[in-house]
Amino acid sequence: MKALGIILAGGNNSRMQELSNKRAIAAMPVGGSYRCIDFALSNMSNSHIQRVAVLTQYNARSLNEHLSSSKWWDFGRKQGGLYVFNPTVTSDNAWWYRGTADAMLRNIDFLKRSHEPYVIIASGDCVYKMDYNKVLEFHIEKKADITIVCKDMPMEEDVSRFGVVRMNEDSRIVEFEEKPMIAQSNTISAGIYVIRRRQLIEMLERSAEENRYDFVNDILIRYKNMKRIYGYKIEEYWNNISTVESYYQTNMDFLKPEVRKYFRDEPKIYSKVDDLPPAKYNVGSDVRNSLVSSGCIINSKVENSVLFKKVFVGKNCVIKNSIILNDVYIGDNTHIENCIVESRDTLRANTFFSGGDGIKVVYEHNERYVI
């Protein structure tokens, strides 16, 4: 592969409510057995990108633990490898990363010491499957300075939280607005970019001289009329999980057989594997259209729900249309509907939780233990 990879995984978003109190968004569990960053890492590995840097910052403990071994994504090679960079204090800089461009600038030695001519930049908070080779071929064919992977969203979708683009007939981007109040297009940036390595170094250094720190606003949008920036459209499944609603919907999508099959077919999405026993279904359990992960013990009714690892469901419970994160204990006679239950919570017996017409995040502040 003629490219190296950078995954931006240091961000936080208040729209995740309590879900991002413990972990970075890139470390959020997805689909019963994955973390969100697994999708970008697997795409890099499946595209034969051998050198990948993950830039972390906010609540990085859980994410760093997940990335402690590179073997799960086949980056344990003599050539290349997986590099995890956290913000560090140096003799001339004691800041946290002040933006995505600043995060790459602070690790610019990784870019300068590499030899690959191109860089694939991806976000760590998106769920999708992609061959980056096809994007790179498009980039070279168009003789583009920068290529942005784009996605057409449904007309009824609110795209104000995305970067919105408009392209001409040749796929060249003529308009780019980040998080507009009123969107003029339903085509959004998927947060995946291709750029020549030396050009990226030059742009990062120039932005730093002008005290500009954001890759989208201070490089992509600022240079859109000066550089040849093209859009590569994808038609396949793609979703961003940086709000409670989108996170809930993404996990609910994994209850659809065609979505599960899409991500499990070759090339697969890989993740760190825990050594846990298979789920146990005791007398009284009734599980329908649900994903139940390893280590779970089920004694009651579970319907249209996703249960992550080591969840205990007591007797005479009802769980509907909900997401239960790792290591949750649910007491007897508990009813949960349209909820996301935070990991390591203990839900006492005879309690009722419902999101009504929306989604309720259940965060009990009563962890049995803290790691």
PEQUI-V29991 format. One record per helix or strand. SS is the DSSP state (2 for helix, 1 for strand). FROM is the first residue (numbers start at 1). LEN is the number of residues. If there is no record, write none. Layout:
SS,FROM,LEN + SS,FROM,LEN
This chain:
1,3,6 + 2,14,7 + 2,25,3 + 1,29,2 + 1,34,2 + 2,37,10 + 1,51,6 + 2,61,6 + 2,71,3 + 1,81,6 + 1,90,1 + 1,93,1 + 2,100,7 + 2,108,5 + 1,118,6 + 1,126,3 + 2,132,11 + 1,146,7 + 1,163,5 + 1,172,7 + 1,187,10 + 2,197,13 + 2,215,7 + 1,229,6 + 1,238,3 + 2,244,10 + 2,257,8 + 1,280,2 + 1,286,3 + 1,291,2 + 1,297,2 + 1,301,3 + 1,306,2 + 1,312,2 + 1,318,3 + 1,323,2 + 1,329,2 + 1,335,3 + 1,339,3 + 1,346,2 + 1,352,3 + 1,360,3
